Amino acid sequence: MLSVVVARDNAAPFLEKSEFRELLIAAIEYLGAEQDVRGYDPRVGWMHSAAHTADLLKFLARSRYLDREDQTRLLEAITGKLRTAAIVFAFGEDERLARAILSLVNRNDFDRDAFNSWASRSRPAGTRDLDLARLRANQNLKNLLAKLDVLLSLVAEPSDSVQAAHHAVQAALKDAF
């Protein structure tokens, strides 16, 4: 529901900056803290906390109140979740998180340097001698970057920012497959 609130604010502003900041901080904290990241449970149905949080981050990333430091915070929060999740996301969470990142790339104030640094740090590690937790993290990062690569490649008329981000993502994926 919060993603709808922020999407509405992006279309017809009504939130105060302090309200936006509270939502942003809460969303980042929730993403990091939520431990139940099941996408679909056959007995319960859809749960999808990571995907719904990604939707909220996508709209927060489009906000007039988001600053350059917040861009880095969002990127770090996303990779932090991918590195610590007790599962490999399998229900579209990676694509939804990639769409949140795409919202950053499409900003007029997109921080290319911070993005390039993040992409480099997000490079999936080699798979030799990794424990199970690191293998999961590695796969989650690889899936996110691959989805982001596809989304960036589908932009019909890519801006300089989209092209720069695409190059950084492809460099991070080099040798991942």
N, C-alpha and C positions, 0 to 999 in steps of 0.2 A: 504494500500500500504506500510506503514511503517513496518508492520510485515514482509513483503516479503524482504524488505531491510535488516532488522536485521537478518532474517533467512539466507540470502545470506552471510552476514558478518560472521555468525557463521560457515558456510561451507567453505568459502574462505575469510579470513579476509582482510578488506580494510578500515574499520572505524578507526579513531583515537580515543583514549580514551576520549578526550574532546567532540567529536561528539557523542559517546555513552552516555556520561553523560548528554548532552543536550537532547537527545532523552528520556532517562530515566526520567529526571526531567519533561519534557513536558508531557510524558505519565501519570505520576503520578498526575500531576496537572490537566490534562484534565479529567482523571477518576473522580477526586473529584469534578471538576467544572461542568461537563456536566449534565444538568438538563433534557434534552429530552432523556429518556432512554426507549422509546417505542421500542419493538422488531419488531413487525409487525403491520402495519396500513393498513386496508383493502382498503383505498383510495390511499395511497402513496406507499405501498409495504414495503419491508424490510428496516429498518433503523438501528437497532442493534448496536448502539454506544458502549454499554457496552461489547457486545460480541467481536466486532472488537478490542476494546481496550484490552480485555483479551488476544486476539491472539498476540497482540504486546507485552504485558507483558510476555507471555509465551516465546517468543523468546529472549526478554531482559533478562529473568531469566536464559537463557542458555549461556549468553555471558561470554567470558573470562574476561571481564572488571567488571562484577558484583562482589561486595565485600560482606562481611558478614553483614555490616550495611545496604546495599541495600536490602538484603533478608528481613530484618525486615521492611524496608520501603514499600516493595511490599506487604507484608502480611497486614500491617496496612492500606495501601491504599485500598486494596480489601475489608477488613472488614468495612472500613470507608464508602465505596460506598454502601455496603449492608445495613448498618445501616441508611443511609440517603436517599436512593432511595424512591421516592414517590409511588413506585409500588412493588408488589412481582414479581420478574423476572419469566417469564413463557415461554421463547422462547430459552432455552438452555444456557442462560448467566451463570447460576450457574456452569454448567459442563465446560464451556470454562474457567471460573475463576479457577475452580478446577484444570484444566490442567496446568494453569500458576503456580499454587502452586506445582503441581507434578514436574514441571521443577526445582523448587528450591530443592525439596526433592532428586532429582536425581543428584544433583551437588556433586562433590568430596569434596567441602568445606561446605556442608550443615551444617547449624548452628542448631543443635538439641535442644540446650537449648532455643534459641530464638523461635524456632518452638513450643516447648512444652508450653512455656509461652503464645505465641499467641493463641494456641489451647485452653488453659485453659480460657483465656479472651474472646474467641469467643463462649463459651458455650451458647447455647440458654437459655434464661430466662424462668421461669415458665410463664404460660399464664394467671394467675390470675391478675386482676386489672391492665392490660396493656392498654394503649391507642392505637389508630389505628396505629400510626407511629411506636410504639414499637412492635406491633403485626407483622407489615410488616417486620421490621428489624429482628425480631426473626425468622420468616419464611424463610427469605433470608439466614440467617446464618445457619439454620437447613438444608436447601436445599444444600447449598455449602458443608457443612461438610458431609452430606450423599453422595453426588456425589464423594467427595474426598475419603470417606471410600470405595466406590465401586471401584474407580480407583486404589487405593492402594491394594485392595484385588485381583485385576486381574493381578498384576505383577507376571509373571511366576516364576521367581527366585528372590524373594525380597532380596535386600541388607539389611544390618543392618540399614541403614538410612530409607529405606522404612518401615521396621518392626517397628522402633521406631516411625516414623510419624503415621503409622497406629494405633499403640497403643494410641498415644496422641489424635488422632481424635476420636477413639472409646470412650475414656474417656470423651471427650468433648460432645459426643452424648449420654452418659449414661443418662437415664431418659428423653431424648428429645422426645421419641415416646411413 
